[in-house]
Amino acid sequence: MDLRFGDSKPTDEERAAVDALLGPPESSWEGADRSDADLRWARGGREARDRRDQLLPALHALNDRVGWISEGALDYVCRRLTVPPAEAYGVATFYAMFSVRPRPATVLHVCTDLACTAAGASELCATVEARLGPESGVKVERSPCLGLCERAPATLTIRAGESARLGVPPLGELEDEAVQAESGGPGAAAHGDGKGKGRRGRNTLHATAVCAPATPARAIAAATAPESAPTEPAPETAVPQTGTPAPTPTPTLTLLHRIGTADPTSLDDYRAHGGYTALRRAFALGPAAVIREVTDAGLVGRGGAAFPTGRKWQATAAQPDHPHYLVCNADESEPGTFKDRVLMEGDPYALVEAMTIAAYATGAHRGYLYLRGEYPRALARVTHAIEQARTRGLLGDDVLGQGYAFDIEIRRGAGAYICGEETALFNSIEGHRGEPRSKPPFPVEKGLFGKPTVENNVETLVNVLPILTMGAEAYAAIGTPASTGPKLFCVSGSVARPGVYELPFGATLGDLLALAGVRDNLRAVLLGGAAGGFVRPDELDIPLTFEGTREAGTTLGSGVVMAFDDTVPLPRLLLRIAEFFRDESCGQCVPCRVGTVRQEEALHRIADRTGAAAADDIALLREVGRAMRDASICGLGQTAWNAVESAIDRLGAYE
């Protein structure tokens, strides 16, 4: 390994931020002052290399304390972890939330993605940028989706070096647990293979404030006046079915029934509302029977791929190589998706319980929750839930007195859509760039740290609880034979009641939009987010099932439903989708790296043209789209053309 360090030195504040996470260095080889012993032998190299997975948390620690990552600070992290500086620089520049150039301590992220664009984000951003000049000490950055689509337009303020979070209502004990700059949960023990060693302390310095729906005055107040930061609404406001009755009767809620009913910060309240009944039944059944229940229930992944969950669990459990790992993918970055955020904010103990069941069934003793960096309240809520579960014997060395050991560690993402792909997520946790891996081998054989790994998203895992409490047969009776159970849908855009809706598979798109209050001048509906496809207003009878949307020539994806009326300029939306994929491509493969740029260029050229004038560029778009779909390594490139293609063919966007 070739380690070439520069002459830059970290400041005392940067050194303190890293040491709070990793502990003080033990020798000059790790950045401590040189001693006589260090002249005779090198110490700590093997242990440091075994902590490569702490690179992303260390970058977060620096970013949270100082606001950016200097060359001296990066070199210090590299010395501590024995990582080549060139590799660490590649990681630091991979994520949108980090900066390797000086910037103010306060950054105001203004969402400019689809729902926010339709709600006037461009005008909001221009106004804010004009009013917050360089003298304000605030950096304004145009951001991809912040996961606040039901309250568009949205902003997120992040202030480095503050001692309290902004804009979040008091949560009892939670008030002392500000968003952590290091990503391992409080008190998280090192796992068996040596990964995660050395965490000595926590850095709780950076502050956040969510403003949604945002006006220029409210966004500026959140960024410049902490005492004026708007209070973020309770998570139940994102679930219209729990509030004022909608015009159409709604079914009994299965996945969302505790949101707005149980206190999300109280473990006792969670148990009073049926919590931990499923885990007790899992222990009574045993791992093999739990997997059989999940298989018989017909549960498939809710992230878009729809892979049978029981088969994935069984394949992981059967692997002789150990240890096994469980990874919960909470990095929902698809524009228009926010269901996992609502679950984590409103019912965090359900996720902790579901992860424990999944780990028990697959033989895992360590779980990682990879949570997107733009979710400060979800981070605080889940951190608190993990702490309380650990304190009460529901996590740790002896879960519920059953002799089973399991613990959860939180890892914060830093703004990279590609990390929603499972193998890119593994690379991110391990301290590498979040680039997808080639398959095979598949994660069930060689996943995180090269060991068998089961990966599911938040909604998929939470579905395990009703399967065990009501039984596989009763669960499978919900929905359709091919798409069983309830499904969460994220509805936003031109509707009266945006939010997360729970419906059984088989309900039509029209049923869902009737609940949300669709407007009369509907122009188009985008299913599946930026990677999905558009449908026309006369196609609302499409059944919301995986098989039904496939037959209709579109996709259900992760459950995104974005409605757009005729006041929204469709060419501008398509251009924003192209810009999104250009920015989010990891650049690893040529079809995606080049194709997303060519797609954006063509859409720029035809933005104001129609008919024959646009024909050549539309032909080019089709050729580029086919190349990306056929030759890209992962789903990002394979789906980057979907929405544009559907807008051209189904909506006649440029006719």
Number of C-alpha atoms within 10 A of each C-alpha: 6 9 12 11 16 10 7 13 15 17 13 9 14 24 18 18 28 29 22 20 22 25 16 18 17 14 18 18 20 22 17 15 11 12 10 7 11 15 10 8 8 13 15 17 15 11 16 22 16 17 21 20 22 29 24 25 25 27 26 29 31 28 25 28 27 24 26 23 27 21 18 18 25 28 27 25 28 27 22 32 24 24 24 17 21 16 13 21 17 12 19 23 14 20 19 15 22 20 17 16 10 11 15 16 20 24 21 26 24 27 27 28 29 28 29 30 21 23 21 15 24 18 14 23 22 13 15 19 19 8 12 16 12 11 6 12 15 22 19 22 17 17 19 25 27 30 26 30 29 26 21 27 28 29 35 26 27 28 29 23 20 18 15 19 23 27 22 20 15 9 16 10 10 16 15 14 19 23 28 25 26 29 27 25 22 19 14 19 18 16 17 11 11 11 19 19 20 20 20 12 17 23 24 21 21 26 24 29 25 30 28 21 18 22 20 17 12 18 28 23 16 27 30 19 12 17 10 14 22 20 15 16 15 14 19 21 18 27 22 18 24 19 11 7 11 15 10 12 9 16 10 12 16 16 21 22 15 22 24 17 15 18 16 26 23 19 20 12 15 20 14 11 15 13 18 23 15 21 24 15 15 24 18 12 16 12 20 15 14 26 25 17 21 25 20 16 25 21 28 25 21 23 22 16 13 16 13 15 24 22 16 21 28 19 17 28 26 13 18 10 13 14 18 27 25 28 27 25 25 24 28 25 21 23 25 32 28 28 27 25 28 24 25 28 24 28 30 28 28 29 27 26 25 23 28 27 28 26 26 24 24 26 24 26 21 23 25 22 28 25 26 26 19 26 23 25 25 25 28 23 22 26 26 27 25 26 17 17 19 21 11 13 13 23 22 21 16 14 20 17 10 11 10 17 19 23 26 27 23 24 24 27 27 23 22 24 28 23 29 25 19 24 24 22 27 29 20 26 26 19 20 21 24 26 24 24 20 10 11 8 11 13 23 23 21 19 24 25 17 17 18 27 31 28 29 23 22 27 25 23 25 24 24 28 27 17 24 23 18 11 15 22 13 14 24 21 14 17 19 16 12 16 23 20 26 21 24 21 24 26 30 30 28 27 22 14 21 27 26 29 23 23 24 22 22 24 17 19 19 18 18 21 22 17 22 24 16 21 16 11 12 18 20 23 24 25 29 27 26 29 26 25 24 28 23 15 18 11 14 16 12 20 21 28 25 20 16 19 17 14 12 12 12 22 26 27 23 28 27 28 27 26 26 26 20 13 11 19 14 20 19 17 20 23 19 20 24 26 20 23 26 22 17 22 22 22 15 14 18 15 21 30 20 15 27 27 17 18 27 20 17 19 23 18 11 19 16 12 15 13 12 11 13 18 15 11 18 21 12 14 22 15 13 20 25 18 18 27 21 12 14 20 20 22 16 24 30 20 22 26 28 20 24 30 20 20 21 15 13 15 18 12 17 20 13
